[in-house]
Amino acid sequence: MLVLSRKVGEKIRIGDDIVITITAIAGERVRIGVTGPMHIPIHREEVYHRIQGEAVDEPCLTDSVRNSAPACS
């Protein structure tokens, strides 16, 4: 694991396509913004695990969308 220190407004790049920006720091909380290609799903870890667990029952949940809405009705 790479551990970095960053200040508000500073960025971290992953490859050529993914940028993580530190948007705010308040006490123990850090707000980040993640920019990347639309074909790469971005989720909080707990959401990712929930999607993986439900993917067997509801295949439409594997089609990740960034606004966290299901991809089917």
trRosetta pair geometry for C-beta under 8 A, 3 or more apart (Angstrom, degrees):
i j d omega theta_ij theta_ji phi_ij phi_ji
4 12 6.3 146 62 -97 158 128
6 10 4.3 -153 -165 84 96 124
6 11 7.8 147 -148 -10 138 8
6 12 6.6 -89 -72 -45 147 102
6 22 4.7 166 118 -25 122 143
7 10 5.0 87 55 -8 67 122
7 22 6.7 169 107 81 23 145
7 25 7.9 -86 -152 -4 47 139
8 22 5.4 -120 -112 117 37 103
8 23 6.9 15 -148 162 86 15
8 24 6.2 30 -117 -104 117 30
8 25 5.9 -125 -61 3 98 97
9 21 7.4 -20 -150 -171 24 98
9 22 6.7 -35 19 75 26 87
10 21 7.6 170 92 -147 31 61
10 22 5.5 14 58 30 75 116
11 19 5.5 -17 -168 -171 126 99
11 20 6.5 146 -161 77 67 49
11 21 4.9 -28 -101 -96 86 70
11 22 7.5 -148 -81 7 37 73
12 19 7.4 149 76 -160 47 51
12 20 4.4 -12 58 59 98 105
13 16 7.9 14 176 -111 118 20
13 18 6.9 132 -164 84 53 62
13 19 5.6 -22 -103 -103 70 70
13 20 7.8 -161 -74 22 24 74
14 17 7.8 -43 88 67 76 63
14 18 3.9 -21 62 77 101 119
14 19 7.7 -158 22 -71 73 27
14 20 7.1 56 -14 -14 105 103
15 18 5.9 62 49 22 95 94
17 36 5.6 72 135 -146 92 75
17 37 5.2 -17 177 -25 136 101
17 40 7.5 124 117 3 130 145
18 34 7.0 -14 -166 -169 93 91
18 35 7.1 162 -151 86 45 56
18 36 4.2 2 -106 -96 80 111
18 37 7.9 -71 -69 5 76 75
18 40 7.2 -75 -79 92 113 157
19 34 7.4 160 84 -154 50 45
19 35 4.6 -4 56 56 96 104
19 36 7.4 -180 22 -65 59 67
20 32 5.6 -8 -173 -176 95 124
20 33 7.3 156 -158 79 47 48
20 34 5.5 -12 -104 -102 73 75
21 32 6.6 147 75 -162 47 68
21 33 4.4 -12 58 57 103 100
21 34 7.8 -165 21 -72 73 31
21 35 7.3 37 -8 -4 108 105
22 25 6.8 3 175 -47 115 99
22 30 6.5 -54 -140 -172 97 107
22 31 7.5 105 -168 79 54 58
22 32 5.9 -40 -103 -104 47 77
23 31 4.5 -63 70 107 100 104
23 32 6.3 154 8 -119 91 19
23 33 5.1 80 -43 -20 124 101
24 29 8.0 4 109 114 96 94
24 30 7.4 168 90 -158 56 43
24 31 4.0 27 48 35 93 120
25 29 7.4 167 -153 92 45 56
25 30 5.3 -8 -107 -110 78 74
25 31 7.5 -137 -64 22 38 73
26 29 5.2 -10 66 64 83 101
26 31 7.8 33 7 -14 98 101
34 42 5.2 -178 103 -160 139 150
36 40 5.0 -65 136 70 128 126
36 42 6.2 135 40 -54 125 127
37 40 5.1 82 68 6 87 102
38 66 7.3 -90 -135 -23 76 124
41 64 3.4 40 -115 84 129 158
41 66 7.8 -168 -140 -75 60 68
42 66 6.5 25 50 -115 97 94
43 47 4.4 -132 -177 89 111 112
43 48 4.2 145 91 -62 131 84
43 51 6.8 -99 -118 3 170 138
43 64 6.8 -100 -49 -145 115 135
43 68 8.0 111 -117 -99 90 93
44 47 4.7 85 59 9 83 107
44 48 7.0 -149 90 -10 40 88
45 48 5.5 -54 -148 34 34 116
45 49 6.5 30 157 -16 67 104
46 49 5.8 -51 -148 37 33 110
46 50 6.5 35 152 -19 64 105
47 50 5.6 -54 -148 36 33 112
47 51 6.3 34 153 -20 66 105
47 68 7.0 -72 -155 -124 146 116
48 51 5.8 -56 -150 36 29 111
48 52 6.4 27 153 -18 64 107
49 52 5.6 -53 -145 37 33 112
49 53 6.3 32 156 -19 65 108
50 53 5.8 -58 -148 38 30 111
50 54 6.2 12 160 -5 66 113
51 54 6.1 -67 -142 47 27 99
51 55 6.1 50 155 -54 65 97
51 61 5.2 -164 -147 154 82 111
51 62 7.1 131 167 -93 105 46
51 64 7.0 29 -159 -91 162 99
52 55 5.6 -32 -145 -1 29 121
53 56 7.7 -55 171 14 34 100
54 57 5.5 -64 -164 48 63 104
54 58 5.4 -9 155 36 98 104
54 61 5.3 19 101 52 109 167
55 58 7.0 -83 -125 69 23 62
55 59 6.7 53 -174 -113 66 42
55 61 5.5 -127 -94 80 62 105
55 62 4.8 72 -137 -66 113 98
58 61 4.8 68 101 -10 103 110
58 70 7.6 -54 152 -137 133 129
59 62 5.9 -39 -171 13 56 113
60 63 5.9 -47 -170 27 54 110
60 70 5.6 54 121 178 116 103
60 71 5.0 -156 180 67 87 86
60 72 3.3 -93 -130 17 150 119
61 70 6.1 -53 -90 -126 69 92
61 71 7.4 169 -95 19 21 94
63 71 3.4 -46 91 17 120 168
63 72 7.4 93 43 -27 132 88
64 71 7.6 -43 -24 -43 8 122
65 68 7.0 -133 85 -38 79 12
65 69 5.7 -35 79 58 133 74
65 70 7.9 86 25 162 119 6
65 71 5.7 147 -26 -79 114 86
70 73 7.5 142 96 -84 115 31
